[in-house]
């Protein structure tokens, strides 16, 4: 049964976040969210509030938190311009498929849409960036709406938004009589959707991959939890693995079967492999720069993605496997015939040796001022094997992508598809 006494709507919101395993909120206080900030203060022994210096930074932090941990990132901003300032960081989460909940204030409920101070309708403003955007109408409305938002962000790996009028934040449950249909509250339950791939698609994909003479693999962030089976796929096919920037830490750059990044921030041997391959396996990647894929009509393509809508988004596909990357690769590996001819892979390895030598030579060039490549080249040699590296967007992104050779359990984070400046420091703080 819905609660009827005691706590106010802001307390209900914080308690609901705790039920969804949220332990950190990034944000900036403001008059339009005083009730929410007070509820965070009174629960500070269980949930941290990290105060940013700008709402955009708070949204970037929430996005990075979701990327680093795989859990829900949460950011908080006040009415009007506060919520507007979240949008850039939220688009970063939307494009890079990071689960983030944005919480904003709204004006007094009886003055909304009357051009009162900071009267911006965040629920309409956020409709493009968010999978769901909900205005809270009363204390009894809070728990179900926040639970729906949390579940939607996690299930769809995107942004969800709730907006709470300033007076509703402090409304108690006793002051908001539940409707006759409001008889129960939802539980914080989320089932992992492990999509089992179609066996017919697996069989046809194996036929194409087994028949290829020069197979290359493109791996994105969707393969992050399937690194070991992806390496087995590479071994069976004698196929080099190129990585999209968002998949830079899926596998170590130092692995002999990894050719490096792809694209204009990538590695030359990856592009040489794509230019020479006759078959391409795409795993968990929506790498957007189509000009860096094999030439049209050059290669037969198998794509694995958990989202059917993203199949053939960048390149024509011969066989689509819709399913979880690990489950799909495990079944695919069982159907592959081990390749005895690894001449293509050996050629890509030689190209990689030449590329790394060229990078080192470029970094070591004498002269003043010091070449920026040298800074990143030397940094790479000093990083611990478990370092977490966050980079901003600009020329430095290319230097990091090329000169930082991921090894061990290192992590790498960047505003990927949005490619927004201003994300590096918030990513590091998160």
NORTANOR-V692135 format. One record per residue. RES is the residue in three letters. SS is DSSP state (hx for helix, st for strand, lp for the rest). PSI is psi in whole degrees, 0 to 359 (NA if undefined). D_LAST is the distance of its C-alpha to the last C-alpha in Angstrom with 2 decimals. Layout:
RES:SS:PSI:D_LAST ; RES:SS:PSI:D_LAST
//
This chain:
UNK:lp:146:37.11 ; UNK:lp:145:34.96 ; UNK:lp:153:34.49 ; UNK:lp:354:36.77 ; UNK:lp:170:36.15 ; UNK:lp:264:33.81 ; UNK:lp:157:30.26 ; UNK:st:179:29.29 ; UNK:hx:322:27.30 ; UNK:hx:319:24.04 ; UNK:hx:319:24.45 ; UNK:hx:318:25.16 ; UNK:hx:311:21.98 ; UNK:hx:318:19.81 ; UNK:hx:321:22.04 ; UNK:hx:320:21.76 ; UNK:hx:318:17.96 ; UNK:hx:321:18.46 ; UNK:hx:333:21.10 ; UNK:lp:19:18.72 ; UNK:lp:28:16.49 ; UNK:lp:126:13.71 ; UNK:lp:0:12.33 ; UNK:st:136:9.55 ; UNK:st:131:10.28 ; UNK:st:133:8.75 ; UNK:st:187:11.86 ; UNK:lp:124:14.74 ; UNK:lp:160:17.99 ; UNK:lp:162:21.31 ; UNK:hx:333:24.85 ; UNK:hx:356:24.55 ; UNK:hx:26:22.06 ; UNK:hx:320:23.41 ; UNK:hx:320:24.40 ; UNK:hx:318:21.01 ; UNK:hx:321:19.33 ; UNK:hx:320:22.23 ; UNK:hx:322:21.77 ; UNK:hx:321:18.15 ; UNK:hx:317:19.65 ; UNK:hx:348:22.39 ; UNK:lp:21:20.15 ; UNK:lp:345:17.62 ; UNK:lp:348:18.94 ; UNK:lp:341:17.56 ; UNK:lp:131:14.56 ; UNK:st:143:11.98 ; UNK:st:115:11.74 ; UNK:st:113:9.06 ; UNK:st:119:11.34 ; UNK:lp:173:10.62 ; UNK:lp:356:13.64 ; UNK:lp:144:14.26 ; UNK:hx:325:13.92 ; UNK:hx:318:13.26 ; UNK:hx:323:10.01 ; UNK:hx:319:9.17 ; UNK:hx:320:10.31 ; UNK:hx:318:8.46 ; UNK:hx:316:5.02 ; UNK:hx:319:7.17 ; UNK:hx:312:8.61 ; UNK:hx:319:6.06 ; UNK:hx:317:5.33 ; UNK:hx:319:9.09 ; UNK:hx:315:9.72 ; UNK:hx:321:8.27 ; UNK:hx:339:9.90 ; UNK:lp:2:12.65 ; UNK:lp:178:12.39 ; UNK:lp:126:12.49 ; UNK:st:144:9.67 ; UNK:st:134:11.15 ; UNK:st:155:11.50 ; UNK:st:134:14.48 ; UNK:st:158:16.87 ; UNK:lp:185:20.45 ; UNK:lp:166:23.65 ; UNK:lp:241:24.87 ; UNK:hx:334:22.90 ; UNK:hx:311:19.71 ; UNK:hx:321:19.61 ; UNK:hx:319:20.94 ; UNK:hx:341:18.07 ; UNK:hx:336:15.62 ; UNK:hx:319:17.70 ; UNK:hx:313:16.53 ; UNK:hx:329:12.95 ; UNK:hx:325:14.72 ; UNK:hx:329:17.15 ; UNK:hx:315:14.53 ; UNK:hx:319:13.75 ; UNK:hx:310:17.52 ; UNK:hx:327:18.58 ; UNK:hx:7:16.21 ; UNK:lp:52:16.96 ; UNK:lp:131:13.63 ; UNK:lp:115:14.37 ; UNK:st:137:13.12 ; UNK:st:124:15.04 ; UNK:st:132:15.63 ; UNK:st:126:17.64 ; UNK:st:162:19.85 ; UNK:st:164:22.92 ; UNK:st:161:26.44 ; UNK:lp:171:29.59 ; UNK:lp:138:32.16 ; UNK:lp:330:33.33 ; UNK:lp:3:36.91 ; UNK:lp:2:36.04 ; UNK:lp:141:33.77 ; UNK:lp:29:35.07 ; UNK:lp:15:37.49 ; UNK:lp:32:35.79 ; UNK:lp:176:34.72 ; UNK:lp:134:32.02 ; UNK:lp:38:28.72 ; UNK:lp:72:30.42 ; UNK:lp:127:28.26 ; UNK:lp:90:28.48 ; UNK:hx:329:24.85 ; UNK:hx:325:26.11 ; UNK:hx:319:28.17 ; UNK:hx:324:25.73 ; UNK:lp:3:23.04 ; UNK:lp:329:25.64 ; UNK:lp:320:25.01 ; UNK:lp:335:21.24 ; UNK:st:146:21.26 ; UNK:st:329:23.08 ; UNK:st:141:24.19 ; UNK:st:118:24.28 ; UNK:st:132:25.98 ; UNK:st:132:27.42 ; UNK:st:127:27.96 ; UNK:lp:347:31.64 ; UNK:lp:170:31.89 ; UNK:hx:322:30.60 ; UNK:hx:342:32.21 ; UNK:hx:346:30.44 ; UNK:hx:306:26.91 ; UNK:hx:312:26.45 ; UNK:hx:321:27.87 ; UNK:hx:316:26.04 ; UNK:hx:322:22.54 ; UNK:hx:317:23.38 ; UNK:hx:318:24.61 ; UNK:hx:316:21.51 ; UNK:hx:314:19.22 ; UNK:hx:320:21.76 ; UNK:hx:316:22.17 ; UNK:hx:317:18.54 ; UNK:hx:319:18.39 ; UNK:hx:322:21.94 ; UNK:hx:359:21.82 ; UNK:lp:61:18.27 ; UNK:lp:199:17.94 ; UNK:st:139:17.33 ; UNK:st:155:19.16 ; UNK:st:135:19.94 ; UNK:st:139:21.78 ; UNK:st:132:23.37 ; UNK:st:116:25.01 ; UNK:st:148:27.88 ; UNK:lp:324:27.68 ; UNK:lp:328:30.79 ; UNK:hx:330:29.89 ; UNK:hx:325:26.81 ; UNK:hx:6:29.28 ; UNK:lp:131:31.97 ; UNK:st:161:32.86 ; UNK:hx:326:33.65 ; UNK:hx:332:37.25 ; UNK:hx:351:37.52 ; UNK:lp:96:36.64 ; UNK:lp:125:39.29 ; UNK:lp:151:38.10 ; UNK:lp:163:40.22 ; UNK:lp:335:42.76 ; UNK:lp:348:40.69 ; UNK:lp:82:37.55 ; UNK:lp:337:38.60 ; UNK:lp:162:35.55 ; UNK:lp:151:31.74 ; UNK:lp:159:29.54 ; UNK:lp:159:27.87 ; UNK:lp:71:24.27 ; UNK:lp:129:25.55 ; UNK:lp:122:24.21 ; UNK:lp:133:26.21 ; UNK:lp:130:24.86 ; UNK:lp:90:26.91 ; UNK:lp:99:28.08 ; UNK:lp:125:30.48 ; UNK:lp:123:33.51 ; UNK:lp:156:34.84 ; UNK:lp:130:38.44 ; UNK:hx:327:40.78 ; UNK:hx:320:42.85 ; UNK:hx:321:39.94 ; UNK:hx:314:39.10 ; UNK:hx:315:42.74 ; UNK:hx:322:42.98 ; UNK:hx:317:39.73 ; UNK:hx:322:41.04 ; UNK:hx:316:44.33 ; UNK:hx:316:42.78 ; UNK:hx:320:40.49 ; UNK:hx:331:43.37 ; UNK:hx:349:45.56 ; UNK:lp:143:43.35 ; UNK:lp:328:44.46 ; UNK:lp:92:41.25 ; UNK:st:133:38.19 ; UNK:st:155:34.68 ; UNK:st:135:31.37 ; UNK:st:118:28.43 ; UNK:st:135:25.25 ; UNK:lp:189:22.13 ; UNK:hx:339:18.91 ; UNK:hx:348:21.22 ; UNK:hx:8:22.72 ; UNK:hx:322:19.67 ; UNK:hx:6:21.07 ; UNK:hx:27:24.55 ; UNK:hx:317:24.38 ; UNK:hx:319:27.32 ; UNK:hx:332:29.63 ; UNK:hx:319:28.80 ; UNK:hx:324:29.97 ; UNK:hx:321:33.06 ; UNK:hx:315:33.71 ; UNK:hx:319:33.54 ; UNK:hx:316:35.95 ; UNK:hx:323:38.38 ; UNK:hx:355:38.50 ; UNK:lp:48:38.28 ; UNK:lp:131:35.70 ; UNK:st:151:33.11 ; UNK:st:117:29.53 ; UNK:st:150:27.87 ; UNK:st:134:24.22 ; UNK:lp:159:22.68 ; UNK:hx:319:19.67 ; UNK:hx:344:17.31 ; UNK:hx:18:19.13 ; UNK:lp:325:18.90 ; UNK:lp:15:17.45 ; UNK:lp:317:19.83 ; UNK:lp:153:22.40 ; UNK:lp:138:22.77 ; UNK:lp:334:24.26 ; UNK:lp:354:26.67 ; UNK:lp:137:28.28 ; UNK:lp:338:31.82 ; UNK:lp:358:31.72 ; UNK:st:121:28.61 ; UNK:st:346:29.77 ; UNK:st:197:26.38 ; UNK:st:174:24.78 ; UNK:lp:152:26.89 ; UNK:lp:187:27.55 ; UNK:lp:349:27.78 ; UNK:lp:9:24.55 ; UNK:lp:203:25.93 ; UNK:lp:142:28.53 ; UNK:hx:317:32.27 ; UNK:hx:332:33.28 ; UNK:hx:316:31.29 ; UNK:hx:325:33.23 ; UNK:hx:321:36.41 ; UNK:hx:317:35.88 ; UNK:hx:326:35.38 ; UNK:hx:336:38.44 ; UNK:hx:345:40.53 ; UNK:lp:155:39.46 ; UNK:lp:356:41.67 ; UNK:st:138:39.27 ; UNK:st:132:35.54 ; UNK:st:119:33.29 ; UNK:st:126:30.08 ; UNK:st:111:27.53 ; UNK:lp:39:24.54 ; UNK:lp:138:24.33 ; UNK:lp:32:24.89 ; UNK:lp:120:24.88 ; UNK:lp:345:26.22 ; UNK:lp:91:28.39 ; UNK:hx:339:31.68 ; UNK:hx:349:33.61 ; UNK:hx:1:32.07 ; UNK:lp:170:33.30 ; UNK:lp:153:36.80 ; UNK:lp:149:39.58 ; UNK:lp:131:40.80 ; UNK:lp:357:43.18 ; UNK:lp:318:42.45 ; UNK:lp:147:40.58 ; UNK:st:144:40.71 ; UNK:st:135:37.30 ; UNK:st:130:35.81 ; UNK:st:134:32.48 ; UNK:st:124:30.39 ; UNK:st:145:27.94 ; UNK:lp:348:27.18 ; UNK:lp:111:27.70 ; UNK:hx:333:31.35 ; UNK:hx:341:30.73 ; UNK:hx:1:28.94 ; UNK:lp:135:31.90 ; UNK:lp:23:33.72 ; UNK:lp:326:31.27 ; UNK:lp:335:31.37 ; UNK:lp:142:34.49 ; UNK:lp:134:37.62 ; UNK:lp:136:37.33 ; UNK:lp:321:40.30 ; UNK:st:130:38.79 ; UNK:st:130:35.81 ; UNK:st:109:34.25 ; UNK:st:113:32.21 ; UNK:lp:174:30.29 ; UNK:lp:138:27.45 ; UNK:hx:315:26.95 ; UNK:hx:310:27.64 ; UNK:hx:321:30.61 ; UNK:hx:315:32.00 ; UNK:hx:323:31.82 ; UNK:hx:316:33.38 ; UNK:hx:322:36.27 ; UNK:hx:316:36.57 ; UNK:hx:322:36.74 ; UNK:hx:339:39.57 ; UNK:hx:354:41.52 ; UNK:lp:148:41.10 ; UNK:lp:123:43.86 ; UNK:lp:133:42.80 ; UNK:lp:134:43.55 ; UNK:lp:337:45.84 ; UNK:lp:111:45.62 ; UNK:lp:29:42.40 ; UNK:hx:321:43.75 ; UNK:hx:314:41.14 ; UNK:hx:318:38.23 ; UNK:hx:322:39.99 ; UNK:hx:317:40.44 ; UNK:hx:323:36.75 ; UNK:hx:322:36.04 ; UNK:hx:318:38.52 ; UNK:hx:322:36.90 ; UNK:hx:317:33.54 ; UNK:hx:317:35.24 ; UNK:hx:320:36.70 ; UNK:hx:314:33.42 ; UNK:hx:323:31.59 ; UNK:hx:321:34.60 ; UNK:hx:320:34.51 ; UNK:hx:313:30.83 ; UNK:hx:317:31.66 ; UNK:hx:320:34.77 ; UNK:hx:323:32.97 ; UNK:hx:329:30.44 ; UNK:lp:1:33.31 ; UNK:lp:134:35.53 ; UNK:lp:168:36.97 ; UNK:lp:164:37.10 ; UNK:lp:139:35.63 ; UNK:lp:165:33.09 ; UNK:lp:141:31.09 ; UNK:lp:136:29.98 ; UNK:hx:333:26.21 ; UNK:hx:326:26.46 ; UNK:hx:322:27.39 ; UNK:hx:312:24.16 ; UNK:hx:323:22.06 ; UNK:hx:316:24.91 ; UNK:hx:324:24.93 ; UNK:hx:316:21.16 ; UNK:hx:322:21.41 ; UNK:hx:342:24.12 ; UNK:hx:345:22.12 ; UNK:lp:142:18.94 ; UNK:lp:157:18.86 ; UNK:lp:348:19.46 ; UNK:lp:22:16.19 ; UNK:lp:148:14.02 ; UNK:st:121:10.77 ; UNK:st:125:11.53 ; UNK:st:136:9.94 ; UNK:lp:150:12.78 ; UNK:lp:183:13.87 ; UNK:lp:138:17.02 ; UNK:lp:202:20.49 ; UNK:hx:328:22.78 ; UNK:hx:332:20.00 ; UNK:hx:316:18.78 ; UNK:hx:321:22.24 ; UNK:hx:317:22.35 ; UNK:hx:318:19.19 ; UNK:hx:324:20.49 ; UNK:hx:321:23.86 ; UNK:hx:338:23.57 ; UNK:lp:113:20.61 ; UNK:lp:98:22.39 ; UNK:lp:134:20.03 ; UNK:lp:165:21.51 ; UNK:lp:228:21.10 ; UNK:lp:26:17.90 ; UNK:lp:146:15.76 ; UNK:st:153:13.00 ; UNK:st:131:12.84 ; UNK:st:143:10.80 ; UNK:lp:155:12.26 ; UNK:lp:106:13.46 ; UNK:lp:277:16.48 ; UNK:lp:323:19.31 ; UNK:lp:324:18.50 ; UNK:lp:50:17.95 ; UNK:lp:139:16.72 ; UNK:lp:159:16.32 ; UNK:lp:1:13.61 ; UNK:lp:342:10.59 ; UNK:hx:306:10.13 ; UNK:hx:314:8.67 ; UNK:hx:322:6.12 ; UNK:hx:317:5.24 ; UNK:hx:322:5.47 ; UNK:hx:321:3.81 ; UNK:lp:NA:0.00
//
